[in-house]
Amino acid sequence: MKFIGVSTSSSSIMKIFPAWNKILGINASISGIDIPLNANPDSYISAINQMVNDPECRGALVTTHKLSLYQHTKSLFQEFDDFANTCGEVSCVKIKNGKVSGFAKDPISAGLAIKDFLPNDFFDSQNEVLLIGDGGAAIAIAWYLSSIPRPPAKIHVLGKDQSRLDNLFKVISKRMPQIQVSIYTPEVIKTIAQSGKALLIINATGMGKDLPGSPWPNELLFPKNSYLWELNYRGSLEFYHQGKSQEQSQQLTVVDGWNYFIYGWTLVISEVFDLKIDSKILTELKTQALINR
């Protein structure tokens, strides 16, 4: 199995996967394919061809490059699931009997992770979401939040790529008109933060892992009673540490991306290896992952 990312050797999955093998009863290995940010199309094409030409390769998990992989290699796939086609992203590649299939598992993994920490009634008080980032994870999270029975009063999405923001708006606004996309600036964040409402604030930029820094202005207080979700679990995690420094004074709940990481990997492994991972097995996998974190 392959792992397509930016700095795959630093991921905990390299230690966790061998231990999971035993629990799942599979005989598989994992190796990374590192592609730099903003790579040329040939890098993505080469990654898929490398996998297809490897008779031992069953598939891959994709992080960071979900949108770019779909954009540059879709002609190499024989099929996509509905979400991959709708949103133009791939987080799971499966190769079976010579057929290459693409799946987008993030709406499921993001939903499971959010359910773990966000109260069911959080949006009953007309609370809103500030989603910072315009990549595949941002689309998936917005998709999930627009589908829950009691959705947020509004989703604010901030990013740096207008074309990606336009695509996100096109996809999500059909499901939830209360979505607003804007080019990221500290001033826009300050305006939203000073509304007086508690927010669900999500760092989906890659900053703090693939890029240095945090999207949150250093001098700005987080709104009281907000929930902060840092999608990363490793790296410098500046956004996460900003939140932790204000956790008591602003009565925040600050969560990193560990559970998101676990759900993402278990969903992809289940798909790639045609496995059924029930709640009992998932608990075993979570326990083993913590040992190897």
N, C-alpha and C positions, 0 to 999 in steps of 0.2 A: 504494500500500500504506500501511496505517496502523500506528501504534505506540501502543498504549494503555498508559499508565503514569502516573507522578506528575510527573516532571521530564524529559520526553522530549527536550527541546532540548539537554540537557547530555550525552546519550548519544553515544558514539563512533559508533553506527550511522549518525548523520546525515552523518558524513564518509565512512564506509566504504561505505555503500549505493551511491552513485554509481560508485565504483570497482568494486564487485562487479558492477554492471550490465554493464560491458564484458566481464568474464570470463565471465559467465553468458549473455551474448547476449540480454539482455532490455532493453526500453525502458520503465523504470518509475521512478516517483518515490516518495518516502516523506515522510509528515508525521505529526506526533504529535497524540494526543488526551489531554490531561492531565486526570486525575480525582484530586481530593485523597483522602487516606486517610479511610476511614469515611464515604464520600459517601452521599447518599441514593439510593434505587433509580432515580429518574428520570435520574440522571447516566449510569448504565450503559445504560439503555434508549435514551437520546438518542444515545449513542456508536454503538450497533448500527444504529439508524435512520439516522444520518448516513451510515454506510458503505453500507447497502442502497440509499439514495437517490442515491448517487454512482455513475454508470454506469462510471466509470473505476476504481473500487475493487475490487481482487481479494481483499482480506482484510487480516488484521492479526496482529501478534504482541502478546500480552498479558503484561504483567509486573505484579507486585504485586496486581492485582485479579482473579486467576484464579478464586478461590472466589466472590467477590461477583458477578462477571460471569455466572457460571453460575447462581447463585441468583436473580438479578433479571431475567435476560433469556432463560432457557431456552425460554420459549414462543415466542421470535422465531426459534429455530433449527428446521430441519427434521430434522437428524440430528446425533448425537454419536458419537465412537468409543467403544470399550468402556471405556477408562480414564476418559474424561471423565464418562461416566455412573456408573461405579463410585465414583469419588472426588469427583464434583461439582465439577469445575474445568475451565477452558478456558484454554489458553495459545496456541491458534492458531484464528483465524477464517478460514474460506474461503467466498468468495461466487462461485458459478459457475452461470450460466444461471438466475439468480434464486434459487437454493437456498443457504441459509446453513447451513454445517456447522461443528461445533466439535470440536477435537481437543485432547488433552493430550499434549504432546510431552516434557514434563519427565522422565518416567522414563527415556527414551532419552538425552536430553542430559545428565542428571545421571549416568547410568551411564557414558557416554563420558568425562565429566570426571573421575569418580572413578578410572576405570581408568588415566587418565594419570598419577596421582600415588600411588595406594595400592598397595603390594605385594600380589600375589595371595595370599600366605600370611599376611597381617596378622592374620586372624581365626583362624588355626590355634592360636594360644596363648590362645584363649578371650577375646580382647580384645572390648571393648564399644564402643558408639556413644553419644555424647551429642549429640543433635540438638535445638538450641534454636530454637524457632519452631513455629507451628501453622498456617501458611498452605499454599497449594497446593504450593510447592516442598518443604515438609517432608513432605507426603503422598507426593509423587513420589519423594523420596530414600528414605524408609522402604520404599516399594513396591519400589524397585530392590534395596536391601540385603536385603530379605526373600526375594529371588528368586535370589540368586547361589548357586553350588554350595556354597560354604563361608561361610555367613552369620555375622554377629556372634553372640556368646553372648547378648547382650541389646541392645536399642535403648531408650535412655532418651529420651523426648521431653518437653521442657518448653515450655510456652506460657502465654499470658495469658487465653485464651478457652476456658472449659471445654467449651462446645458443640463447638468445633472440635477440641479434644483428644478428646472422646468420639467424634466422627465418624472421626478418624484411627485411634483404637483399634479401632473397629468394622470398619474396612476392612482394617487391617493384621493384626490378631490372628487373622483367619481364615487368613492365610498363614503367620504366625509368632507363636506364642503368647508368645515371649520378648520382649514389648514392654511397656514401662511408661510411662504418661503421668502427668504431674504439673503442677500450676500452678507457674510459674516463681517461685523465690525464690533469692537468693544462697546461702541455707543448703542448699537442695537441691543446688545445683551443688557446693558445698564437700564435701558427703557423698559424692557420686559421684566427685569428683576425688581424694579422699583414699583411694580403694579400693586404690591401689597398682598398678593396671593402666594400661598404655598405652591411650589412647582415640583414636578418630576423633571429633573435636569439630567440629561444624558450626554456623556462625552463619547461620541462615535466618530471622532476625527482621526484617531490613530496617534494623536499627540500623547506623549507619556510612554510610548513604546516604539513605534516606527519613526516618530518625529519627536524632537525635544519640546518641552514646554507644556503649557495648558491653554485651552481656549478661554478660560475664565480670567478676567482682569484681576490682578493681584490685590488691588485696593478695594475691591467690591465685596460687600457682604452677601452671602447667600440668603435668600428669603427665609424667614423663620418657618420651621416645621416642614421644610422641603425634604424630598428624597433625592439623593444624588447617586447616579449609577455610572461608574467608570467601567467601560466595556473591557478594558485590559485588566489582566491579573499580574502581569510581569512588566518590568521596565522601571523607569523613573517615577511614573504615576503622579505627576505634579497635581493634576486635577483632584485625584483621590486624597492626596495629602492636604491640599487646600481645604477640602471639605472636612477632613478629620480635625484640622486645627480650629474649625468653627463649630464642631459637632455639638458641644455642650452649650456654648453661648447662643447659638442660633437654633438649638433643638433639632438638629438634622439627623437623618438616617443616611449613612454613607456606605455604599456597597461596591465591591470590586467585581471583576468579570469572571471569577472562578467558576461559579455555577453555570454561567453562559458557556464557558469553555467546555465544561463536562457535558452539558446537554448537546452542544454542537457536535462534539466528537462521538458521543454514543449514538446519536441519530444517524450520522454518516456511516459509522461502522456497521450499524444495523442494516442500512441500505446496501452497502457495498458487499457485505458477506452474507446477505439474506438471513439475518438473525432476528429472533424475537427476544427483545430485552425487556423483561417484565420488571415490576417495581422491586422485587426481591433482588434480582440480579443487579439492577441499577444501584441499589443501596450498597451492594458489595463492591461495585465498581467505584462508587464515590469514596468509600472507605479506603480502598487500595490507592486511589489517586491522591488522597491527602497524605498518605505515607510517603509518596514519591514526589510531592509538590516541591 
